Amino acid sequence: MDPRYAWVLNLDAELELGRGAGYSPSAGVARAMAAFAGRLCGSLVREGDVVVDASSREGSAAGLVGRAFCPTPRAIATLVRAGADPEPHPPAHVLRRVASRALSASLGATMPKSAFVTSLDEANAMLRTDPAPGNGWRIKRAFGMAGRGHRVVGATPREVDVAFLASWIEDGGVQIEPNVRIASEYALHGRLARDGSVRLGALTRQRADSSGAWVSSERVEDGDVTAALEEQARLAARALADAGYFGPFGVDAFTYEGDGGHVCLRARSEINARYSMGFGVGFGDSR
């Protein structure tokens, strides 16, 4: 019989890791987390599990193994306060390192004219080039999730765009890439053991809303996409292991309209060093 878990569904983990000690979710972030967390019940959070948060009674999860969407300091403190015994997890400095988009960029660009930059001069030089086949540029801050921390700018950035860019670079750098028309989005999830071994789940296709936030996931069969994502997932796993990480992870990908209308596959758009919304779908009954 599967063990019962006490869960912390801290879907704002990247925000905490990016901002560091003293972080507390805003009212808007808290509302968004509550709305999305409910969708994890039945897939990631199973019958018999309990979900705890900062408002939970002390000791309310006594005797249960503690598990977090991402084991950030706030999440671990919440589990301990609830009386749960947190399962082994990487230290916070490792989580911060692997949560940055810089990690994926360090493995090589998977879309033409995309790069992670850490200086305003580099960013401005990129933005002065032609983003074809994109419609302008998409800028992503180093730490962000579910479409948050994105900004689309034209070929000639406005003053307000430059101000955002400068601020985000100070916070750890930005990913800059063409703002392309996405056709389909995919994800492949995995578990990375402490010894570096990897277990991968099934390929999933995910739907997102206009802001990039997750809506749903389903298992799909596509040999070419699966092969490409498995290669990128194993590449990501090696980088995560080298950084000292172990635990759940995922690789996001998408197809997009390229030059001449041809459909291109970007086989690694994000690395998520944590659980993700579609993880339970990709792994099915296995936890």
Short mmCIF file of the C-alpha atoms (twelve columns), coordinates in Angstrom:
data_MODEL
# 
_entry.id   MODEL 
# 
loop_
_atom_site.group_PDB 
_atom_site.id 
_atom_site.type_symbol 
_atom_site.label_atom_id 
_atom_site.label_alt_id 
_atom_site.label_comp_id 
_atom_site.label_asym_id 
_atom_site.label_seq_id 
_atom_site.Cartn_x 
_atom_site.Cartn_y 
_atom_site.Cartn_z 
_atom_site.pdbx_PDB_model_num 
ATOM 1   C CA . MET A 1   0.000  0.000  0.000   1 
ATOM 2   C CA . ASP A 2   1.287  3.466  -0.869  1 
ATOM 3   C CA . PRO A 3   2.421  5.601  2.091   1 
ATOM 4   C CA . ARG A 4   0.403  8.663  3.045   1 
ATOM 5   C CA . TYR A 5   2.056  12.043 2.614   1 
ATOM 6   C CA . ALA A 6   1.636  15.482 4.075   1 
ATOM 7   C CA . TRP A 7   1.976  17.881 1.145   1 
ATOM 8   C CA . VAL A 8   2.915  21.538 0.881   1 
ATOM 9   C CA . LEU A 9   1.765  22.764 -2.537  1 
ATOM 10  C CA . ASN A 10  4.060  25.782 -2.784  1 
ATOM 11  C CA . LEU A 11  3.508  26.545 -6.452  1 
ATOM 12  C CA . ASP A 12  5.320  29.864 -5.920  1 
ATOM 13  C CA . ALA A 13  8.636  28.109 -5.235  1 
ATOM 14  C CA . GLU A 14  10.575 29.952 -7.942  1 
ATOM 15  C CA . LEU A 15  9.445  33.292 -6.544  1 
ATOM 16  C CA . GLU A 16  10.703 32.327 -3.091  1 
ATOM 17  C CA . LEU A 17  14.010 31.035 -4.433  1 
ATOM 18  C CA . GLY A 18  14.496 34.147 -6.524  1 
ATOM 19  C CA . ARG A 19  13.769 36.602 -3.718  1 
ATOM 20  C CA . GLY A 20  15.360 34.702 -0.849  1 
ATOM 21  C CA . ALA A 21  14.822 34.938 2.892   1 
ATOM 22  C CA . GLY A 22  11.870 37.013 3.984   1 
ATOM 23  C CA . TYR A 23  9.745  36.110 0.966   1 
ATOM 24  C CA . SER A 24  6.006  35.916 1.567   1 
ATOM 25  C CA . PRO A 25  3.428  35.407 -1.203  1 
ATOM 26  C CA . SER A 26  1.267  38.380 -2.090  1 
ATOM 27  C CA . ALA A 27  -2.504 38.079 -1.782  1 
ATOM 28  C CA . GLY A 28  -2.763 37.638 -5.552  1 
ATOM 29  C CA . VAL A 29  -0.164 34.869 -5.642  1 
ATOM 30  C CA . ALA A 30  -1.831 33.137 -2.685  1 
ATOM 31  C CA . ARG A 31  -5.206 33.171 -4.468  1 
ATOM 32  C CA . ALA A 32  -3.677 31.822 -7.666  1 
ATOM 33  C CA . MET A 33  -1.890 29.032 -5.782  1 
ATOM 34  C CA . ALA A 34  -5.088 27.997 -4.031  1 
ATOM 35  C CA . ALA A 35  -6.928 27.809 -7.351  1 
ATOM 36  C CA . PHE A 36  -4.261 25.683 -9.029  1 
ATOM 37  C CA . ALA A 37  -3.512 23.490 -6.007  1 
ATOM 38  C CA . GLY A 38  -7.028 22.078 -6.106  1 
ATOM 39  C CA . ARG A 39  -6.327 20.632 -9.541  1 
ATOM 40  C CA . LEU A 40  -3.527 18.457 -8.131  1 
ATOM 41  C CA . CYS A 41  -5.853 16.449 -5.919  1 
ATOM 42  C CA . GLY A 42  -6.307 12.993 -7.415  1 
ATOM 43  C CA . SER A 43  -3.137 13.105 -9.537  1 
ATOM 44  C CA . LEU A 44  -0.176 14.267 -7.475  1 
ATOM 45  C CA . VAL A 45  -1.994 14.366 -4.133  1 
ATOM 46  C CA . ARG A 46  -3.738 11.026 -3.621  1 
ATOM 47  C CA . GLU A 47  -6.586 9.821  -1.427  1 
ATOM 48  C CA . GLY A 48  -5.412 9.654  2.184   1 
ATOM 49  C CA . ASP A 49  -2.808 12.386 1.792   1 
ATOM 50  C CA . VAL A 50  -3.216 15.696 3.593   1 
ATOM 51  C CA . VAL A 51  -2.326 19.188 2.421   1 
ATOM 52  C CA . VAL A 52  -0.852 21.584 4.977   1 
ATOM 53  C CA . ASP A 53  -0.035 25.282 4.824   1 
ATOM 54  C CA . ALA A 54  0.884  28.137 7.139   1 
ATOM 55  C CA . SER A 55  -2.593 28.086 8.677   1 
ATOM 56  C CA . SER A 56  -2.506 24.378 9.565   1 
ATOM 57  C CA . ARG A 57  -2.664 23.381 13.215  1 
ATOM 58  C CA . GLU A 58  0.654  22.452 14.850  1 
ATOM 59  C CA . GLY A 59  1.118  18.693 14.801  1 
ATOM 60  C CA . SER A 60  -1.807 18.148 12.425  1 
ATOM 61  C CA . ALA A 61  0.343  15.947 10.152  1 
ATOM 62  C CA . ALA A 62  2.230  14.093 12.885  1 
ATOM 63  C CA . GLY A 63  3.496  10.685 11.791  1 
ATOM 64  C CA . LEU A 64  3.314  11.435 8.050   1 
ATOM 65  C CA . VAL A 65  6.152  11.774 5.578   1 
ATOM 66  C CA . GLY A 66  6.396  15.381 4.425   1 
ATOM 67  C CA . ARG A 67  6.596  16.148 0.716   1 
ATOM 68  C CA . ALA A 68  6.631  19.528 -1.020  1 
ATOM 69  C CA . PHE A 69  5.949  20.682 -4.575  1 
ATOM 70  C CA . CYS A 70  9.445  22.114 -4.145  1 
ATOM 71  C CA . PRO A 71  11.304 21.727 -0.801  1 
ATOM 72  C CA . THR A 72  12.090 25.412 -0.250  1 
ATOM 73  C CA . PRO A 73  12.885 26.678 3.268   1 
ATOM 74  C CA . ARG A 74  9.310  27.945 3.753   1 
ATOM 75  C CA . ALA A 75  7.863  24.595 2.629   1 
ATOM 76  C CA . ILE A 76  10.109 22.573 4.947   1 
ATOM 77  C CA . ALA A 77  9.325  24.865 7.886   1 
ATOM 78  C CA . THR A 78  5.601  24.394 7.212   1 
ATOM 79  C CA . LEU A 79  5.938  20.601 7.190   1 
ATOM 80  C CA . VAL A 80  7.970  20.558 10.402  1 
ATOM 81  C CA . ARG A 81  5.473  22.817 12.162  1 
ATOM 82  C CA . ALA A 82  2.681  20.443 11.122  1 
ATOM 83  C CA . GLY A 83  4.598  17.533 12.649  1 
ATOM 84  C CA . ALA A 84  5.509  15.796 9.373   1 
ATOM 85  C CA . ASP A 85  8.941  14.286 8.731   1 
ATOM 86  C CA . PRO A 86  10.223 15.878 5.489   1 
ATOM 87  C CA . GLU A 87  11.650 13.380 3.030   1 
ATOM 88  C CA . PRO A 88  15.315 13.874 2.003   1 
ATOM 89  C CA . HIS A 89  15.780 16.964 -0.162  1 
ATOM 90  C CA . PRO A 90  18.545 19.154 -1.612  1 
ATOM 91  C CA . PRO A 91  19.694 22.253 0.311   1 
ATOM 92  C CA . ALA A 92  18.251 25.671 -0.524  1 
ATOM 93  C CA . HIS A 93  21.363 26.950 -2.321  1 
ATOM 94  C CA . VAL A 94  21.150 23.995 -4.730  1 
ATOM 95  C CA . LEU A 95  17.438 24.621 -5.322  1 
ATOM 96  C CA . ARG A 96  18.129 28.253 -6.144  1 
ATOM 97  C CA . ARG A 97  20.879 27.335 -8.594  1 
ATOM 98  C CA . VAL A 98  18.778 24.814 -10.504 1 
ATOM 99  C CA . ALA A 99  15.623 26.956 -10.459 1 
ATOM 100 C CA . SER A 100 17.240 29.657 -12.590 1 
ATOM 101 C CA . ARG A 101 16.711 29.617 -16.341 1 
ATOM 102 C CA . ALA A 102 20.477 29.941 -16.582 1 
ATOM 103 C CA . LEU A 103 20.766 26.188 -16.007 1 
ATOM 104 C CA . SER A 104 18.836 25.253 -19.138 1 
ATOM 105 C CA . ALA A 105 20.680 27.905 -21.160 1 
ATOM 106 C CA . SER A 106 24.024 26.443 -20.036 1 
ATOM 107 C CA . LEU A 107 23.160 23.217 -21.870 1 
ATOM 108 C CA . GLY A 108 22.902 25.047 -25.192 1 
ATOM 109 C CA . ALA A 109 20.214 27.003 -27.003 1 
ATOM 110 C CA . THR A 110 17.319 24.982 -28.430 1 
ATOM 111 C CA . MET A 111 15.870 27.822 -30.495 1 
ATOM 112 C CA . PRO A 112 17.702 30.081 -32.953 1 
ATOM 113 C CA . LYS A 113 18.461 33.589 -31.660 1 
ATOM 114 C CA . SER A 114 17.761 32.720 -28.016 1 
ATOM 115 C CA . ALA A 115 20.162 33.285 -25.119 1 
ATOM 116 C CA . PHE A 116 20.396 33.877 -21.391 1 
ATOM 117 C CA . VAL A 117 22.137 37.196 -20.731 1 
ATOM 118 C CA . THR A 118 23.409 38.834 -17.576 1 
ATOM 119 C CA . SER A 119 24.277 42.342 -18.764 1 
ATOM 120 C CA . LEU A 120 22.204 45.179 -20.195 1 
ATOM 121 C CA . ASP A 121 24.692 45.646 -23.044 1 
ATOM 122 C CA . GLU A 122 24.229 42.019 -24.129 1 
ATOM 123 C CA . ALA A 123 20.461 42.358 -23.905 1 
ATOM 124 C CA . ASN A 124 20.347 45.564 -25.936 1 
ATOM 125 C CA . ALA A 125 22.583 44.051 -28.604 1 
ATOM 126 C CA . MET A 126 20.212 41.083 -28.959 1 
ATOM 127 C CA . LEU A 127 17.121 43.272 -29.125 1 
ATOM 128 C CA . ARG A 128 18.610 45.293 -31.974 1 
ATOM 129 C CA . THR A 129 18.742 42.188 -34.217 1 
ATOM 130 C CA . ASP A 130 15.922 40.719 -36.288 1 
ATOM 131 C CA . PRO A 131 13.876 38.254 -34.169 1 
ATOM 132 C CA . ALA A 132 12.475 36.418 -37.230 1 
ATOM 133 C CA . PRO A 133 10.549 34.123 -37.240 1 
ATOM 134 C CA . GLY A 134 9.213  35.649 -34.048 1 
ATOM 135 C CA . ASN A 135 6.820  38.538 -33.627 1 
ATOM 136 C CA . GLY A 136 9.079  40.655 -31.432 1 
ATOM 137 C CA . TRP A 137 10.977 39.298 -28.442 1 
ATOM 138 C CA . ARG A 138 9.921  37.417 -25.323 1 
ATOM 139 C CA . ILE A 139 11.929 38.253 -22.207 1 
ATOM 140 C CA . LYS A 140 11.802 35.882 -19.224 1 
ATOM 141 C CA . ARG A 141 13.292 36.675 -15.852 1 
ATOM 142 C CA . ALA A 142 15.657 34.134 -14.298 1 
ATOM 143 C CA . PHE A 143 13.112 32.935 -11.732 1 
ATOM 144 C CA . GLY A 144 9.501  32.528 -12.781 1 
ATOM 145 C CA . MET A 145 6.750  30.030 -13.552 1 
ATOM 146 C CA . ALA A 146 3.342  29.595 -15.191 1 
ATOM 147 C CA . GLY A 147 3.842  32.534 -17.530 1 
ATOM 148 C CA . ARG A 148 4.794  34.929 -14.697 1 
ATOM 149 C CA . GLY A 149 7.870  37.093 -15.211 1 
ATOM 150 C CA . HIS A 150 7.474  37.264 -19.010 1 
ATOM 151 C CA . ARG A 151 7.441  40.417 -21.092 1 
ATOM 152 C CA . VAL A 152 6.987  40.715 -24.863 1 
ATOM 153 C CA . VAL A 153 8.728  43.653 -26.534 1 
ATOM 154 C CA . GLY A 154 8.905  44.892 -30.092 1 
ATOM 155 C CA . ALA A 155 11.950 45.380 -32.270 1 
ATOM 156 C CA . THR A 156 12.390 48.829 -30.690 1 
ATOM 157 C CA . PRO A 157 11.924 48.470 -26.900 1 
ATOM 158 C CA . ARG A 158 10.132 51.285 -25.133 1 
ATOM 159 C CA . GLU A 159 11.602 53.091 -22.158 1 
ATOM 160 C CA . VAL A 160 9.405  51.081 -19.780 1 
ATOM 161 C CA . ASP A 161 10.642 47.841 -21.378 1 
ATOM 162 C CA . VAL A 162 14.250 48.843 -20.810 1 
ATOM 163 C CA . ALA A 163 13.483 49.626 -17.163 1 
ATOM 164 C CA . PHE A 164 11.983 46.161 -16.639 1 
ATOM 165 C CA . LEU A 165 14.909 44.588 -18.445 1 
ATOM 166 C CA . ALA A 166 17.487 46.353 -16.284 1 
ATOM 167 C CA . SER A 167 15.666 45.368 -13.090 1 
ATOM 168 C CA . TRP A 168 15.347 41.714 -14.087 1 
ATOM 169 C CA . ILE A 169 19.004 41.491 -15.108 1 
ATOM 170 C CA . GLU A 170 19.970 42.693 -11.633 1 
ATOM 171 C CA . ASP A 171 17.889 39.830 -10.215 1 
ATOM 172 C CA . GLY A 172 19.996 37.172 -11.930 1 
ATOM 173 C CA . GLY A 173 19.733 37.653 -15.681 1 
ATOM 174 C CA . VAL A 174 17.079 37.138 -18.357 1 
ATOM 175 C CA . GLN A 175 16.275 34.691 -21.112 1 
ATOM 176 C CA . ILE A 176 15.635 36.444 -24.438 1 
ATOM 177 C CA . GLU A 177 14.091 34.596 -27.357 1 
ATOM 178 C CA . PRO A 178 11.866 35.225 -30.398 1 
ATOM 179 C CA . ASN A 179 8.179  35.497 -29.484 1 
ATOM 180 C CA . VAL A 180 6.917  32.680 -31.695 1 
ATOM 181 C CA . ARG A 181 3.472  31.243 -32.369 1 
ATOM 182 C CA . ILE A 182 3.252  28.015 -30.326 1 
ATOM 183 C CA . ALA A 183 1.394  25.083 -31.881 1 
ATOM 184 C CA . SER A 184 1.610  22.375 -29.177 1 
ATOM 185 C CA . GLU A 185 3.224  22.159 -25.732 1 
ATOM 186 C CA . TYR A 186 4.764  19.014 -24.248 1 
ATOM 187 C CA . ALA A 187 6.418  17.853 -21.046 1 
ATOM 188 C CA . LEU A 188 8.398  14.836 -19.925 1 
ATOM 189 C CA . HIS A 189 8.793  14.246 -16.194 1 
ATOM 190 C CA . GLY A 190 11.416 12.316 -14.309 1 
ATOM 191 C CA . ARG A 191 12.807 11.309 -10.949 1 
ATOM 192 C CA . LEU A 192 16.507 11.770 -10.300 1 
ATOM 193 C CA . ALA A 193 17.933 9.570  -7.529  1 
ATOM 194 C CA . ARG A 194 20.845 10.552 -5.318  1 
ATOM 195 C CA . ASP A 195 23.081 8.091  -7.197  1 
ATOM 196 C CA . GLY A 196 22.311 9.862  -10.483 1 
ATOM 197 C CA . SER A 197 19.967 7.217  -11.867 1 
ATOM 198 C CA . VAL A 198 16.907 8.496  -13.722 1 
ATOM 199 C CA . ARG A 199 13.394 7.210  -14.216 1 
ATOM 200 C CA . LEU A 200 11.237 8.924  -16.834 1 
ATOM 201 C CA . GLY A 201 7.463  9.050  -17.166 1 
ATOM 202 C CA . ALA A 202 5.297  9.133  -20.277 1 
ATOM 203 C CA . LEU A 203 5.167  12.001 -22.755 1 
ATOM 204 C CA . THR A 204 2.413  14.484 -21.973 1 
ATOM 205 C CA . ARG A 205 0.851  17.260 -24.014 1 
ATOM 206 C CA . GLN A 206 -0.277 20.233 -21.997 1 
ATOM 207 C CA . ARG A 207 -2.686 23.061 -22.586 1 
ATOM 208 C CA . ALA A 208 -2.039 26.544 -21.278 1 
ATOM 209 C CA . ASP A 209 -4.129 29.692 -21.235 1 
ATOM 210 C CA . SER A 210 -3.259 32.946 -22.992 1 
ATOM 211 C CA . SER A 211 -0.959 33.965 -20.111 1 
ATOM 212 C CA . GLY A 212 0.998  30.710 -20.247 1 
ATOM 213 C CA . ALA A 213 -0.561 29.208 -17.106 1 
ATOM 214 C CA . TRP A 214 -1.224 25.447 -17.100 1 
ATOM 215 C CA . VAL A 215 -4.761 24.257 -17.826 1 
ATOM 216 C CA . SER A 216 -4.501 20.480 -18.322 1 
ATOM 217 C CA . SER A 217 -2.217 17.600 -19.319 1 
ATOM 218 C CA . GLU A 218 -2.807 14.344 -21.145 1 
ATOM 219 C CA . ARG A 219 -0.630 11.405 -22.131 1 
ATOM 220 C CA . VAL A 220 0.162  11.232 -25.838 1 
ATOM 221 C CA . GLU A 221 2.167  8.999  -28.158 1 
ATOM 222 C CA . ASP A 222 4.590  10.622 -30.568 1 
ATOM 223 C CA . GLY A 223 7.794  8.724  -31.204 1 
ATOM 224 C CA . ASP A 224 9.794  11.627 -32.600 1 
ATOM 225 C CA . VAL A 225 8.831  14.055 -29.830 1 
ATOM 226 C CA . THR A 226 9.374  11.399 -27.153 1 
ATOM 227 C CA . ALA A 227 12.846 10.572 -28.442 1 
ATOM 228 C CA . ALA A 228 13.832 14.246 -28.556 1 
ATOM 229 C CA . LEU A 229 12.518 14.957 -25.049 1 
ATOM 230 C CA . GLU A 230 14.078 11.827 -23.559 1 
ATOM 231 C CA . GLU A 231 17.458 12.981 -24.879 1 
ATOM 232 C CA . GLN A 232 16.959 16.428 -23.353 1 
ATOM 233 C CA . ALA A 233 15.643 14.997 -20.068 1 
ATOM 234 C CA . ARG A 234 18.749 12.857 -19.613 1 
ATOM 235 C CA . LEU A 235 20.940 15.838 -20.479 1 
ATOM 236 C CA . ALA A 236 19.043 17.896 -17.903 1 
ATOM 237 C CA . ALA A 237 19.341 15.124 -15.307 1 
ATOM 238 C CA . ARG A 238 23.124 15.073 -15.638 1 
ATOM 239 C CA . ALA A 239 23.287 18.836 -15.170 1 
ATOM 240 C CA . LEU A 240 20.958 18.664 -12.163 1 
ATOM 241 C CA . ALA A 241 22.999 15.868 -10.585 1 
ATOM 242 C CA . ASP A 242 26.234 17.800 -11.164 1 
ATOM 243 C CA . ALA A 243 24.648 20.742 -9.324  1 
ATOM 244 C CA . GLY A 244 23.803 18.520 -6.343  1 
ATOM 245 C CA . TYR A 245 20.087 18.159 -7.048  1 
ATOM 246 C CA . PHE A 246 17.987 15.026 -6.662  1 
ATOM 247 C CA . GLY A 247 14.225 14.543 -6.748  1 
ATOM 248 C CA . PRO A 248 11.427 15.211 -9.248  1 
ATOM 249 C CA . PHE A 249 12.060 17.237 -12.387 1 
ATOM 250 C CA . GLY A 250 10.562 17.928 -15.770 1 
ATOM 251 C CA . VAL A 251 11.494 19.228 -19.203 1 
ATOM 252 C CA . ASP A 252 9.035  21.395 -21.125 1 
ATOM 253 C CA . ALA A 253 9.005  21.652 -24.912 1 
ATOM 254 C CA . PHE A 254 6.851  23.028 -27.695 1 
ATOM 255 C CA . THR A 255 6.365  23.119 -31.430 1 
ATOM 256 C CA . TYR A 256 6.201  26.484 -33.162 1 
ATOM 257 C CA . GLU A 257 5.811  28.091 -36.538 1 
ATOM 258 C CA . GLY A 258 9.246  28.709 -38.025 1 
ATOM 259 C CA . ASP A 259 10.532 30.217 -41.263 1 
ATOM 260 C CA . GLY A 260 8.233  29.619 -44.192 1 
ATOM 261 C CA . GLY A 261 5.498  28.306 -41.918 1 
ATOM 262 C CA . HIS A 262 7.381  25.089 -41.135 1 
ATOM 263 C CA . VAL A 263 6.627  23.519 -37.751 1 
ATOM 264 C CA . CYS A 264 9.742  23.282 -35.576 1 
ATOM 265 C CA . LEU A 265 10.247 21.451 -32.290 1 
ATOM 266 C CA . ARG A 266 11.952 23.184 -29.391 1 
ATOM 267 C CA . ALA A 267 12.847 20.089 -27.401 1 
ATOM 268 C CA . ARG A 268 13.843 21.927 -24.212 1 
ATOM 269 C CA . SER A 269 12.223 25.244 -23.394 1 
ATOM 270 C CA . GLU A 270 12.342 24.919 -19.593 1 
ATOM 271 C CA . ILE A 271 13.829 22.670 -16.921 1 
ATOM 272 C CA . ASN A 272 11.674 22.403 -13.803 1 
ATOM 273 C CA . ALA A 273 13.635 21.107 -10.812 1 
ATOM 274 C CA . ARG A 274 10.520 20.249 -8.783  1 
ATOM 275 C CA . TYR A 275 7.142  18.635 -9.281  1 
ATOM 276 C CA . SER A 276 4.922  20.191 -11.933 1 
ATOM 277 C CA . MET A 277 1.213  20.336 -12.630 1 
ATOM 278 C CA . GLY A 278 1.273  17.426 -15.099 1 
ATOM 279 C CA . PHE A 279 3.670  15.217 -13.131 1 
ATOM 280 C CA . GLY A 280 0.939  12.905 -11.829 1 
ATOM 281 C CA . VAL A 281 -0.380 12.441 -15.368 1 
ATOM 282 C CA . GLY A 282 3.037  11.526 -16.773 1 
ATOM 283 C CA . PHE A 283 3.832  9.058  -13.982 1 
ATOM 284 C CA . GLY A 284 0.343  7.587  -13.604 1 
ATOM 285 C CA . ASP A 285 -0.075 5.377  -10.544 1 
ATOM 286 C CA . SER A 286 3.617  5.457  -9.612  1 
ATOM 287 C CA . ARG A 287 4.627  7.927  -6.922  1 
# 
